[in-house]
Amino acid sequence: MRLVNGKYVAARRDDGWVKSHVFGRSFRLTCRKDVKDVSQFNLETK
């Protein structure tokens, strides 16, 4: 999310990556199930 004209709008995605102008990095949140069928989340940065 980013603030535009006093309103929050969704950030543009590039192949699943969301660029943050605040942090100067891109982020991607992925989810997969482990062997016990429990969701495991991973936050990646680049």
Secondary structure, DSSP 4 states (H G I P E B T S, - for coil): -EEETTEEEPPPEETTEEEETTTTEEEEEEEEE-TTS-EEEEEEE-
